[in-house]
């Protein structure tokens, strides 16, 4: 995916992210799902197949409900 395409994506932060500018990931819900560091929006991005992203989110959801 070219950089010019990446700039028009809608990026989403976790609802658990504080407003203090701390560590946070952002996701662009595309195919593949893209992940970036919110503090370095022009830096590297990770790409996940949709089924891998769904499995990750489900795992995190189960982990946070047990705490």
mmCIF file as Biopython writes it, N, C-alpha, C and O atoms, coordinates in Angstrom:
data_model
#
loop_
_atom_site.group_PDB
_atom_site.id
_atom_site.type_symbol
_atom_site.label_atom_id
_atom_site.label_alt_id
_atom_site.label_comp_id
_atom_site.label_asym_id
_atom_site.label_entity_id
_atom_site.label_seq_id
_atom_site.pdbx_PDB_ins_code
_atom_site.Cartn_x
_atom_site.Cartn_y
_atom_site.Cartn_z
_atom_site.occupancy
_atom_site.B_iso_or_equiv
_atom_site.auth_seq_id
_atom_site.auth_asym_id
_atom_site.pdbx_PDB_model_num
ATOM 1   N N  . UNK A ? 1  ? 0.850   -1.181  0.000  1.0 0.0 1  A 1 
ATOM 2   C CA . UNK A ? 1  ? 0.000   0.000   0.000  1.0 0.0 1  A 1 
ATOM 3   C C  . UNK A ? 1  ? 0.892   1.240   0.000  1.0 0.0 1  A 1 
ATOM 4   O O  . UNK A ? 1  ? 1.833   1.326   0.789  1.0 0.0 1  A 1 
ATOM 5   N N  . UNK A ? 2  ? 0.612   2.165   -0.847 1.0 0.0 2  A 1 
ATOM 6   C CA . UNK A ? 2  ? 1.436   3.369   -0.944 1.0 0.0 2  A 1 
ATOM 7   C C  . UNK A ? 2  ? 1.153   4.319   0.202  1.0 0.0 2  A 1 
ATOM 8   O O  . UNK A ? 2  ? 0.062   4.300   0.772  1.0 0.0 2  A 1 
ATOM 9   N N  . UNK A ? 3  ? 2.145   5.168   0.552  1.0 0.0 3  A 1 
ATOM 10  C CA . UNK A ? 3  ? 1.972   6.138   1.647  1.0 0.0 3  A 1 
ATOM 11  C C  . UNK A ? 3  ? 0.812   7.077   1.406  1.0 0.0 3  A 1 
ATOM 12  O O  . UNK A ? 3  ? 0.103   7.422   2.351  1.0 0.0 3  A 1 
ATOM 13  N N  . UNK A ? 4  ? 0.589   7.510   0.156  1.0 0.0 4  A 1 
ATOM 14  C CA . UNK A ? 4  ? -0.507  8.435   -0.116 1.0 0.0 4  A 1 
ATOM 15  C C  . UNK A ? 4  ? -1.846  7.793   0.223  1.0 0.0 4  A 1 
ATOM 16  O O  . UNK A ? 4  ? -2.759  8.482   0.678  1.0 0.0 4  A 1 
ATOM 17  N N  . UNK A ? 5  ? -1.978  6.489   0.012  1.0 0.0 5  A 1 
ATOM 18  C CA . UNK A ? 5  ? -3.203  5.769   0.365  1.0 0.0 5  A 1 
ATOM 19  C C  . UNK A ? 5  ? -3.363  5.701   1.873  1.0 0.0 5  A 1 
ATOM 20  O O  . UNK A ? 5  ? -4.477  5.813   2.384  1.0 0.0 5  A 1 
ATOM 21  N N  . UNK A ? 6  ? -2.270  5.520   2.586  1.0 0.0 6  A 1 
ATOM 22  C CA . UNK A ? 6  ? -2.323  5.387   4.042  1.0 0.0 6  A 1 
ATOM 23  C C  . UNK A ? 6  ? -2.806  6.660   4.724  1.0 0.0 6  A 1 
ATOM 24  O O  . UNK A ? 6  ? -3.404  6.595   5.798  1.0 0.0 6  A 1 
ATOM 25  N N  . UNK A ? 7  ? -2.561  7.799   4.127  1.0 0.0 7  A 1 
ATOM 26  C CA . UNK A ? 7  ? -2.932  9.066   4.752  1.0 0.0 7  A 1 
ATOM 27  C C  . UNK A ? 7  ? -4.433  9.294   4.777  1.0 0.0 7  A 1 
ATOM 28  O O  . UNK A ? 7  ? -4.906  10.070  5.607  1.0 0.0 7  A 1 
ATOM 29  N N  . UNK A ? 8  ? -5.200  8.658   3.908  1.0 0.0 8  A 1 
ATOM 30  C CA . UNK A ? 8  ? -6.642  8.881   3.865  1.0 0.0 8  A 1 
ATOM 31  C C  . UNK A ? 8  ? -7.419  7.837   4.669  1.0 0.0 8  A 1 
ATOM 32  O O  . UNK A ? 8  ? -8.649  7.878   4.703  1.0 0.0 8  A 1 
ATOM 33  N N  . UNK A ? 9  ? -6.729  6.920   5.304  1.0 0.0 9  A 1 
ATOM 34  C CA . UNK A ? 9  ? -7.388  5.902   6.116  1.0 0.0 9  A 1 
ATOM 35  C C  . UNK A ? 9  ? -7.934  6.511   7.402  1.0 0.0 9  A 1 
ATOM 36  O O  . UNK A ? 9  ? -7.417  7.515   7.892  1.0 0.0 9  A 1 
ATOM 37  N N  . UNK A ? 10 ? -8.964  5.906   7.937  1.0 0.0 10 A 1 
ATOM 38  C CA . UNK A ? 10 ? -9.490  6.305   9.239  1.0 0.0 10 A 1 
ATOM 39  C C  . UNK A ? 10 ? -8.839  5.417   10.286 1.0 0.0 10 A 1 
ATOM 40  O O  . UNK A ? 10 ? -8.983  4.195   10.255 1.0 0.0 10 A 1 
ATOM 41  N N  . UNK A ? 11 ? -8.122  6.041   11.212 1.0 0.0 11 A 1 
ATOM 42  C CA . UNK A ? 11 ? -7.414  5.314   12.267 1.0 0.0 11 A 1 
ATOM 43  C C  . UNK A ? 11 ? -8.214  5.396   13.556 1.0 0.0 11 A 1 
ATOM 44  O O  . UNK A ? 11 ? -8.769  6.444   13.888 1.0 0.0 11 A 1 
ATOM 45  N N  . UNK A ? 12 ? -8.271  4.276   14.284 1.0 0.0 12 A 1 
ATOM 46  C CA . UNK A ? 12 ? -9.040  4.185   15.522 1.0 0.0 12 A 1 
ATOM 47  C C  . UNK A ? 12 ? -8.123  3.854   16.686 1.0 0.0 12 A 1 
ATOM 48  O O  . UNK A ? 12 ? -7.299  2.944   16.593 1.0 0.0 12 A 1 
ATOM 49  N N  . UNK A ? 13 ? -8.265  4.597   17.792 1.0 0.0 13 A 1 
ATOM 50  C CA . UNK A ? 13 ? -7.532  4.307   19.020 1.0 0.0 13 A 1 
ATOM 51  C C  . UNK A ? 13 ? -8.408  3.470   19.935 1.0 0.0 13 A 1 
ATOM 52  O O  . UNK A ? 13 ? -9.636  3.520   19.864 1.0 0.0 13 A 1 
ATOM 53  N N  . UNK A ? 14 ? -7.771  2.718   20.774 1.0 0.0 14 A 1 
ATOM 54  C CA . UNK A ? 14 ? -8.492  1.932   21.763 1.0 0.0 14 A 1 
ATOM 55  C C  . UNK A ? 14 ? -9.267  2.839   22.699 1.0 0.0 14 A 1 
ATOM 56  O O  . UNK A ? 14 ? -8.807  3.929   23.041 1.0 0.0 14 A 1 
ATOM 57  N N  . UNK A ? 15 ? -10.441 2.389   23.113 1.0 0.0 15 A 1 
ATOM 58  C CA . UNK A ? 15 ? -11.219 3.169   24.089 1.0 0.0 15 A 1 
ATOM 59  C C  . UNK A ? 15 ? -10.531 3.181   25.451 1.0 0.0 15 A 1 
ATOM 60  O O  . UNK A ? 15 ? -10.894 3.974   26.319 1.0 0.0 15 A 1 
ATOM 61  N N  . UNK A ? 16 ? -9.542  2.312   25.645 1.0 0.0 16 A 1 
ATOM 62  C CA . UNK A ? 16 ? -8.784  2.279   26.901 1.0 0.0 16 A 1 
ATOM 63  C C  . UNK A ? 16 ? -7.639  3.293   26.900 1.0 0.0 16 A 1 
ATOM 64  O O  . UNK A ? 16 ? -6.981  3.477   27.924 1.0 0.0 16 A 1 
ATOM 65  N N  . UNK A ? 17 ? -7.395  3.947   25.775 1.0 0.0 17 A 1 
ATOM 66  C CA . UNK A ? 17 ? -6.301  4.912   25.700 1.0 0.0 17 A 1 
ATOM 67  C C  . UNK A ? 17 ? -6.650  6.169   26.474 1.0 0.0 17 A 1 
ATOM 68  O O  . UNK A ? 17 ? -7.740  6.723   26.333 1.0 0.0 17 A 1 
ATOM 69  N N  . UNK A ? 18 ? -5.728  6.598   27.277 1.0 0.0 18 A 1 
ATOM 70  C CA . UNK A ? 18 ? -5.936  7.834   28.020 1.0 0.0 18 A 1 
ATOM 71  C C  . UNK A ? 18 ? -5.671  9.040   27.144 1.0 0.0 18 A 1 
ATOM 72  O O  . UNK A ? 18 ? -5.079  8.913   26.072 1.0 0.0 18 A 1 
ATOM 73  N N  . UNK A ? 19 ? -6.095  10.189  27.582 1.0 0.0 19 A 1 
ATOM 74  C CA . UNK A ? 19 ? -5.853  11.418  26.842 1.0 0.0 19 A 1 
ATOM 75  C C  . UNK A ? 19 ? -4.515  12.040  27.158 1.0 0.0 19 A 1 
ATOM 76  O O  . UNK A ? 19 ? -4.265  13.186  26.782 1.0 0.0 19 A 1 
ATOM 77  N N  . UNK A ? 20 ? -3.648  11.313  27.841 1.0 0.0 20 A 1 
ATOM 78  C CA . UNK A ? 20 ? -2.366  11.857  28.275 1.0 0.0 20 A 1 
ATOM 79  C C  . UNK A ? 20 ? -1.255  11.689  27.241 1.0 0.0 20 A 1 
ATOM 80  O O  . UNK A ? 20 ? -0.120  12.097  27.487 1.0 0.0 20 A 1 
ATOM 81  N N  . UNK A ? 21 ? -1.564  11.096  26.091 1.0 0.0 21 A 1 
ATOM 82  C CA . UNK A ? 21 ? -0.535  10.912  25.060 1.0 0.0 21 A 1 
ATOM 83  C C  . UNK A ? 21 ? 0.387   9.753   25.357 1.0 0.0 21 A 1 
ATOM 84  O O  . UNK A ? 21 ? 1.513   9.731   24.860 1.0 0.0 21 A 1 
ATOM 85  N N  . UNK A ? 22 ? -0.047  8.792   26.146 1.0 0.0 22 A 1 
ATOM 86  C CA . UNK A ? 22 ? 0.778   7.639   26.490 1.0 0.0 22 A 1 
ATOM 87  C C  . UNK A ? 22 ? 0.886   6.652   25.352 1.0 0.0 22 A 1 
ATOM 88  O O  . UNK A ? 22 ? 0.522   6.938   24.211 1.0 0.0 22 A 1 
ATOM 89  N N  . UNK A ? 23 ? 1.396   5.486   25.690 1.0 0.0 23 A 1 
ATOM 90  C CA . UNK A ? 23 ? 1.571   4.438   24.687 1.0 0.0 23 A 1 
ATOM 91  C C  . UNK A ? 23 ? 0.227   4.019   24.129 1.0 0.0 23 A 1 
ATOM 92  O O  . UNK A ? 23 ? -0.695  3.718   24.888 1.0 0.0 23 A 1 
ATOM 93  N N  . UNK A ? 24 ? 0.106   3.998   22.822 1.0 0.0 24 A 1 
ATOM 94  C CA . UNK A ? 24 ? -1.161  3.636   22.217 1.0 0.0 24 A 1 
ATOM 95  C C  . UNK A ? 24 ? -0.951  3.155   20.791 1.0 0.0 24 A 1 
ATOM 96  O O  . UNK A ? 24 ? -0.103  3.663   20.056 1.0 0.0 24 A 1 
ATOM 97  N N  . UNK A ? 25 ? -1.741  2.172   20.427 1.0 0.0 25 A 1 
ATOM 98  C CA . UNK A ? 25 ? -1.776  1.714   19.042 1.0 0.0 25 A 1 
ATOM 99  C C  . UNK A ? 25 ? -3.040  2.227   18.393 1.0 0.0 25 A 1 
ATOM 100 O O  . UNK A ? 25 ? -4.048  2.461   19.060 1.0 0.0 25 A 1 
ATOM 101 N N  . UNK A ? 26 ? -2.977  2.399   17.088 1.0 0.0 26 A 1 
ATOM 102 C CA . UNK A ? 26 ? -4.149  2.766   16.305 1.0 0.0 26 A 1 
ATOM 103 C C  . UNK A ? 26 ? -4.328  1.714   15.223 1.0 0.0 26 A 1 
ATOM 104 O O  . UNK A ? 26 ? -3.354  1.161   14.712 1.0 0.0 26 A 1 
ATOM 105 N N  . UNK A ? 27 ? -5.579  1.444   14.880 1.0 0.0 27 A 1 
ATOM 106 C CA . UNK A ? 27 ? -5.885  0.459   13.846 1.0 0.0 27 A 1 
ATOM 107 C C  . UNK A ? 27 ? -6.687  1.102   12.731 1.0 0.0 27 A 1 
ATOM 108 O O  . UNK A ? 27 ? -7.587  1.905   12.979 1.0 0.0 27 A 1 
ATOM 109 N N  . UNK A ? 28 ? -6.353  0.743   11.504 1.0 0.0 28 A 1 
ATOM 110 C CA . UNK A ? 28 ? -7.161  1.093   10.331 1.0 0.0 28 A 1 
ATOM 111 C C  . UNK A ? 28 ? -7.824  -0.214  9.911  1.0 0.0 28 A 1 
ATOM 112 O O  . UNK A ? 28 ? -7.150  -1.173  9.534  1.0 0.0 28 A 1 
ATOM 113 N N  . UNK A ? 29 ? -9.134  -0.237  9.980  1.0 0.0 29 A 1 
ATOM 114 C CA . UNK A ? 29 ? -9.874  -1.469  9.729  1.0 0.0 29 A 1 
ATOM 115 C C  . UNK A ? 29 ? -10.059 -1.686  8.236  1.0 0.0 29 A 1 
ATOM 116 O O  . UNK A ? 29 ? -11.148 -1.518  7.688  1.0 0.0 29 A 1 
ATOM 117 N N  . UNK A ? 30 ? -8.974  -2.061  7.608  1.0 0.0 30 A 1 
ATOM 118 C CA . UNK A ? 30 ? -8.913  -2.299  6.169  1.0 0.0 30 A 1 
ATOM 119 C C  . UNK A ? 30 ? -8.616  -3.779  5.959  1.0 0.0 30 A 1 
ATOM 120 O O  . UNK A ? 30 ? -8.584  -4.542  6.925  1.0 0.0 30 A 1 
ATOM 121 N N  . UNK A ? 31 ? -8.403  -4.189  4.737  1.0 0.0 31 A 1 
ATOM 122 C CA . UNK A ? 31 ? -7.954  -5.556  4.428  1.0 0.0 31 A 1 
ATOM 123 C C  . UNK A ? 31 ? -6.603  -5.434  3.764  1.0 0.0 31 A 1 
ATOM 124 O O  . UNK A ? 31 ? -6.562  -5.034  2.601  1.0 0.0 31 A 1 
ATOM 125 N N  . UNK A ? 32 ? -5.521  -5.741  4.394  1.0 0.0 32 A 1 
ATOM 126 C CA . UNK A ? 32 ? -5.393  -6.225  5.756  1.0 0.0 32 A 1 
ATOM 127 C C  . UNK A ? 32 ? -5.569  -5.096  6.773  1.0 0.0 32 A 1 
ATOM 128 O O  . UNK A ? 32 ? -5.457  -3.918  6.434  1.0 0.0 32 A 1 
ATOM 129 N N  . UNK A ? 33 ? -5.845  -5.473  8.024  1.0 0.0 33 A 1 
ATOM 130 C CA . UNK A ? 33 ? -5.926  -4.484  9.106  1.0 0.0 33 A 1 
ATOM 131 C C  . UNK A ? 33 ? -4.526  -3.934  9.341  1.0 0.0 33 A 1 
ATOM 132 O O  . UNK A ? 33 ? -3.564  -4.696  9.431  1.0 0.0 33 A 1 
ATOM 133 N N  . UNK A ? 34 ? -4.412  -2.619  9.441  1.0 0.0 34 A 1 
ATOM 134 C CA . UNK A ? 34 ? -3.125  -1.976  9.667  1.0 0.0 34 A 1 
ATOM 135 C C  . UNK A ? 34 ? -3.056  -1.452  11.087 1.0 0.0 34 A 1 
ATOM 136 O O  . UNK A ? 34 ? -4.043  -0.942  11.618 1.0 0.0 34 A 1 
ATOM 137 N N  . UNK A ? 35 ? -1.886  -1.578  11.702 1.0 0.0 35 A 1 
ATOM 138 C CA . UNK A ? 35 ? -1.650  -1.113  13.064 1.0 0.0 35 A 1 
ATOM 139 C C  . UNK A ? 35 ? -0.445  -0.177  13.034 1.0 0.0 35 A 1 
ATOM 140 O O  . UNK A ? 35 ? 0.545   -0.446  12.353 1.0 0.0 35 A 1 
ATOM 141 N N  . UNK A ? 36 ? -0.541  0.929   13.782 1.0 0.0 36 A 1 
ATOM 142 C CA . UNK A ? 36 ? 0.592   1.854   13.879 1.0 0.0 36 A 1 
ATOM 143 C C  . UNK A ? 36 ? 0.695   2.388   15.297 1.0 0.0 36 A 1 
ATOM 144 O O  . UNK A ? 36 ? -0.245  2.276   16.084 1.0 0.0 36 A 1 
ATOM 145 N N  . UNK A ? 37 ? 1.830   2.961   15.613 1.0 0.0 37 A 1 
ATOM 146 C CA . UNK A ? 37 ? 2.067   3.627   16.890 1.0 0.0 37 A 1 
ATOM 147 C C  . UNK A ? 37 ? 1.499   5.033   16.771 1.0 0.0 37 A 1 
ATOM 148 O O  . UNK A ? 37 ? 1.875   5.776   15.865 1.0 0.0 37 A 1 
ATOM 149 N N  . UNK A ? 38 ? 0.598   5.408   17.672 1.0 0.0 38 A 1 
ATOM 150 C CA . UNK A ? 38 ? -0.030  6.730   17.574 1.0 0.0 38 A 1 
ATOM 151 C C  . UNK A ? 38 ? 0.963   7.869   17.756 1.0 0.0 38 A 1 
ATOM 152 O O  . UNK A ? 38 ? 0.710   8.987   17.307 1.0 0.0 38 A 1 
ATOM 153 N N  . UNK A ? 39 ? 2.089   7.599   18.411 1.0 0.0 39 A 1 
ATOM 154 C CA . UNK A ? 39 ? 3.091   8.649   18.605 1.0 0.0 39 A 1 
ATOM 155 C C  . UNK A ? 39 ? 3.988   8.814   17.373 1.0 0.0 39 A 1 
ATOM 156 O O  . UNK A ? 39 ? 4.727   9.794   17.269 1.0 0.0 39 A 1 
ATOM 157 N N  . UNK A ? 40 ? 3.923   7.861   16.447 1.0 0.0 40 A 1 
ATOM 158 C CA . UNK A ? 40 ? 4.736   7.912   15.230 1.0 0.0 40 A 1 
ATOM 159 C C  . UNK A ? 40 ? 3.852   7.550   14.036 1.0 0.0 40 A 1 
ATOM 160 O O  . UNK A ? 40 ? 4.059   6.515   13.402 1.0 0.0 40 A 1 
ATOM 161 N N  . UNK A ? 41 ? 2.864   8.401   13.726 1.0 0.0 41 A 1 
ATOM 162 C CA . UNK A ? 41 ? 1.893   8.046   12.687 1.0 0.0 41 A 1 
ATOM 163 C C  . UNK A ? 41 ? 2.487   7.853   11.296 1.0 0.0 41 A 1 
ATOM 164 O O  . UNK A ? 41 ? 1.863   7.213   10.449 1.0 0.0 41 A 1 
ATOM 165 N N  . UNK A ? 42 ? 3.662   8.386   11.047 1.0 0.0 42 A 1 
ATOM 166 C CA . UNK A ? 42 ? 4.284   8.217   9.734  1.0 0.0 42 A 1 
ATOM 167 C C  . UNK A ? 42 ? 5.347   7.131   9.752  1.0 0.0 42 A 1 
ATOM 168 O O  . UNK A ? 42 ? 6.045   6.916   8.761  1.0 0.0 42 A 1 
ATOM 169 N N  . UNK A ? 43 ? 5.466   6.449   10.882 1.0 0.0 43 A 1 
ATOM 170 C CA . UNK A ? 43 ? 6.441   5.375   11.021 1.0 0.0 43 A 1 
ATOM 171 C C  . UNK A ? 43 ? 5.928   4.063   10.454 1.0 0.0 43 A 1 
ATOM 172 O O  . UNK A ? 43 ? 4.943   4.036   9.715  1.0 0.0 43 A 1 
ATOM 173 N N  . UNK A ? 44 ? 6.600   2.982   10.803 1.0 0.0 44 A 1 
ATOM 174 C CA . UNK A ? 44 ? 6.211   1.678   10.263 1.0 0.0 44 A 1 
ATOM 175 C C  . UNK A ? 44 ? 4.825   1.233   10.728 1.0 0.0 44 A 1 
ATOM 176 O O  . UNK A ? 44 ? 4.329   1.657   11.772 1.0 0.0 44 A 1 
ATOM 177 N N  . UNK A ? 45 ? 4.231   0.382   9.934  1.0 0.0 45 A 1 
ATOM 178 C CA . UNK A ? 45 ? 2.906   -0.175  10.242 1.0 0.0 45 A 1 
ATOM 179 C C  . UNK A ? 45 ? 2.971   -1.685  10.122 1.0 0.0 45 A 1 
ATOM 180 O O  . UNK A ? 45 ? 3.754   -2.226  9.340  1.0 0.0 45 A 1 
ATOM 181 N N  . UNK A ? 46 ? 2.151   -2.351  10.895 1.0 0.0 46 A 1 
ATOM 182 C CA . UNK A ? 46 ? 2.021   -3.801  10.807 1.0 0.0 46 A 1 
ATOM 183 C C  . UNK A ? 46 ? 0.721   -4.115  10.082 1.0 0.0 46 A 1 
ATOM 184 O O  . UNK A ? 46 ? -0.265  -3.393  10.231 1.0 0.0 46 A 1 
ATOM 185 N N  . UNK A ? 47 ? 0.713   -5.182  9.301  1.0 0.0 47 A 1 
ATOM 186 C CA . UNK A ? 47 ? -0.489  -5.603  8.590  1.0 0.0 47 A 1 
ATOM 187 C C  . UNK A ? 47 ? -0.898  -6.989  9.081  1.0 0.0 47 A 1 
ATOM 188 O O  . UNK A ? 47 ? -0.061  -7.886  9.193  1.0 0.0 47 A 1 
ATOM 189 N N  . UNK A ? 48 ? -2.193  -7.162  9.376  1.0 0.0 48 A 1 
ATOM 190 C CA . UNK A ? 48 ? -2.729  -8.429  9.860  1.0 0.0 48 A 1 
ATOM 191 C C  . UNK A ? 48 ? -3.862  -8.887  8.957  1.0 0.0 48 A 1 
ATOM 192 O O  . UNK A ? 48 ? -4.710  -8.088  8.559  1.0 0.0 48 A 1 
ATOM 193 N N  . UNK A ? 49 ? -3.876  -10.186 8.631  1.0 0.0 49 A 1 
ATOM 194 C CA . UNK A ? 49 ? -5.018  -10.752 7.913  1.0 0.0 49 A 1 
ATOM 195 C C  . UNK A ? 49 ? -6.250  -10.571 8.795  1.0 0.0 49 A 1 
ATOM 196 O O  . UNK A ? 49 ? -6.127  -10.575 10.020 1.0 0.0 49 A 1 
ATOM 197 N N  . UNK A ? 50 ? -7.431  -10.411 8.204  1.0 0.0 50 A 1 
ATOM 198 C CA . UNK A ? 50 ? -8.645  -10.189 8.999  1.0 0.0 50 A 1 
ATOM 199 C C  . UNK A ? 50 ? -8.863  -11.247 10.076 1.0 0.0 50 A 1 
ATOM 200 O O  . UNK A ? 50 ? -9.212  -10.904 11.206 1.0 0.0 50 A 1 
ATOM 201 N N  . UNK A ? 51 ? -8.668  -12.518 9.753  1.0 0.0 51 A 1 
ATOM 202 C CA . UNK A ? 51 ? -8.898  -13.560 10.755 1.0 0.0 51 A 1 
ATOM 203 C C  . UNK A ? 51 ? -7.886  -13.497 11.897 1.0 0.0 51 A 1 
ATOM 204 O O  . UNK A ? 51 ? -8.225  -13.834 13.031 1.0 0.0 51 A 1 
ATOM 205 N N  . UNK A ? 52 ? -6.670  -13.079 11.627 1.0 0.0 52 A 1 
ATOM 206 C CA . UNK A ? 52 ? -5.665  -12.923 12.687 1.0 0.0 52 A 1 
ATOM 207 C C  . UNK A ? 52 ? -6.031  -11.750 13.597 1.0 0.0 52 A 1 
ATOM 208 O O  . UNK A ? 52 ? -5.879  -11.838 14.815 1.0 0.0 52 A 1 
ATOM 209 N N  . UNK A ? 53 ? -6.509  -10.665 13.015 1.0 0.0 53 A 1 
ATOM 210 C CA . UNK A ? 53 ? -6.905  -9.498  13.812 1.0 0.0 53 A 1 
ATOM 211 C C  . UNK A ? 53 ? -8.105  -9.830  14.701 1.0 0.0 53 A 1 
ATOM 212 O O  . UNK A ? 53 ? -8.126  -9.457  15.874 1.0 0.0 53 A 1 
ATOM 213 N N  . UNK A ? 54 ? -9.096  -10.524 14.155 1.0 0.0 54 A 1 
ATOM 214 C CA . UNK A ? 54 ? -10.274 -10.917 14.940 1.0 0.0 54 A 1 
ATOM 215 C C  . UNK A ? 54 ? -9.857  -11.812 16.101 1.0 0.0 54 A 1 
ATOM 216 O O  . UNK A ? 54 ? -10.329 -11.626 17.222 1.0 0.0 54 A 1 
ATOM 217 N N  . UNK A ? 55 ? -8.982  -12.779 15.849 1.0 0.0 55 A 1 
ATOM 218 C CA . UNK A ? 55 ? -8.513  -13.672 16.917 1.0 0.0 55 A 1 
ATOM 219 C C  . UNK A ? 55 ? -7.786  -12.880 18.001 1.0 0.0 55 A 1 
ATOM 220 O O  . UNK A ? 55 ? -7.972  -13.152 19.187 1.0 0.0 55 A 1 
ATOM 221 N N  . UNK A ? 56 ? -6.964  -11.908 17.615 1.0 0.0 56 A 1 
ATOM 222 C CA . UNK A ? 56 ? -6.244  -11.080 18.578 1.0 0.0 56 A 1 
ATOM 223 C C  . UNK A ? 56 ? -7.221  -10.274 19.437 1.0 0.0 56 A 1 
ATOM 224 O O  . UNK A ? 56 ? -7.099  -10.259 20.662 1.0 0.0 56 A 1 
ATOM 225 N N  . UNK A ? 57 ? -8.178  -9.613  18.812 1.0 0.0 57 A 1 
ATOM 226 C CA . UNK A ? 57 ? -9.143  -8.790  19.551 1.0 0.0 57 A 1 
ATOM 227 C C  . UNK A ? 57 ? -9.970  -9.661  20.498 1.0 0.0 57 A 1 
ATOM 228 O O  . UNK A ? 57 ? -10.229 -9.259  21.632 1.0 0.0 57 A 1 
ATOM 229 N N  . UNK A ? 58 ? -10.387 -10.844 20.049 1.0 0.0 58 A 1 
ATOM 230 C CA . UNK A ? 58 ? -11.140 -11.746 20.909 1.0 0.0 58 A 1 
ATOM 231 C C  . UNK A ? 58 ? -10.310 -12.182 22.109 1.0 0.0 58 A 1 
ATOM 232 O O  . UNK A ? 58 ? -10.815 -12.239 23.230 1.0 0.0 58 A 1 
ATOM 233 N N  . UNK A ? 59 ? -9.038  -12.490 21.876 1.0 0.0 59 A 1 
ATOM 234 C CA . UNK A ? 59 ? -8.158  -12.895 22.976 1.0 0.0 59 A 1 
ATOM 235 C C  . UNK A ? 59 ? -7.997  -11.772 23.993 1.0 0.0 59 A 1 
ATOM 236 O O  . UNK A ? 59 ? -8.068  -12.009 25.199 1.0 0.0 59 A 1 
ATOM 237 N N  . UNK A ? 60 ? -7.782  -10.559 23.515 1.0 0.0 60 A 1 
ATOM 238 C CA . UNK A ? 60 ? -7.630  -9.416  24.415 1.0 0.0 60 A 1 
ATOM 239 C C  . UNK A ? 60 ? -8.924  -9.154  25.183 1.0 0.0 60 A 1 
ATOM 240 O O  . UNK A ? 60 ? -8.889  -8.847  26.374 1.0 0.0 60 A 1 
ATOM 241 N N  . UNK A ? 61 ? -10.056 -9.273  24.506 1.0 0.0 61 A 1 
ATOM 242 C CA . UNK A ? 61 ? -11.344 -9.061  25.173 1.0 0.0 61 A 1 
ATOM 243 C C  . UNK A ? 61 ? -11.550 -10.067 26.293 1.0 0.0 61 A 1 
ATOM 244 O O  . UNK A ? 61 ? -12.007 -9.698  27.375 1.0 0.0 61 A 1 
ATOM 245 N N  . UNK A ? 62 ? -11.222 -11.324 26.054 1.0 0.0 62 A 1 
ATOM 246 C CA . UNK A ? 62 ? -11.354 -12.341 27.100 1.0 0.0 62 A 1 
ATOM 247 C C  . UNK A ? 62 ? -10.402 -12.059 28.250 1.0 0.0 62 A 1 
ATOM 248 O O  . UNK A ? 62 ? -10.768 -12.236 29.413 1.0 0.0 62 A 1 
ATOM 249 N N  . UNK A ? 63 ? -9.185  -11.622 27.942 1.0 0.0 63 A 1 
ATOM 250 C CA . UNK A ? 63 ? -8.177  -11.351 28.971 1.0 0.0 63 A 1 
ATOM 251 C C  . UNK A ? 63 ? -8.583  -10.189 29.863 1.0 0.0 63 A 1 
ATOM 252 O O  . UNK A ? 63 ? -8.358  -10.237 31.073 1.0 0.0 63 A 1 
ATOM 253 N N  . UNK A ? 64 ? -9.170  -9.153  29.298 1.0 0.0 64 A 1 
ATOM 254 C CA . UNK A ? 64 ? -9.520  -7.967  30.087 1.0 0.0 64 A 1 
ATOM 255 C C  . UNK A ? 64 ? -10.774 -8.192  30.919 1.0 0.0 64 A 1 
ATOM 256 O O  . UNK A ? 64 ? -10.952 -7.523  31.937 1.0 0.0 64 A 1 
ATOM 257 N N  . UNK A ? 65 ? -11.643 -9.105  30.522 1.0 0.0 65 A 1 
ATOM 258 C CA . UNK A ? 65 ? -12.850 -9.344  31.304 1.0 0.0 65 A 1 
ATOM 259 C C  . UNK A ? 65 ? -12.571 -10.217 32.520 1.0 0.0 65 A 1 
ATOM 260 O O  . UNK A ? 65 ? -13.392 -10.276 33.436 1.0 0.0 65 A 1 
ATOM 261 N N  . UNK A ? 66 ? -11.422 -10.896 32.544 1.0 0.0 66 A 1 
ATOM 262 C CA . UNK A ? 66 ? -11.069 -11.732 33.692 1.0 0.0 66 A 1 
ATOM 263 C C  . UNK A ? 66 ? -10.397 -10.934 34.802 1.0 0.0 66 A 1 
ATOM 264 O O  . UNK A ? 66 ? -10.328 -11.404 35.938 1.0 0.0 66 A 1 
ATOM 265 N N  . UNK A ? 67 ? -9.907  -9.753  34.502 1.0 0.0 67 A 1 
ATOM 266 C CA . UNK A ? 67 ? -9.182  -8.951  35.517 1.0 0.0 67 A 1 
ATOM 267 C C  . UNK A ? 67 ? -10.112 -8.241  36.457 1.0 0.0 67 A 1 
ATOM 268 O O  . UNK A ? 67 ? -9.659  -7.534  37.357 1.0 0.0 67 A 1 
#
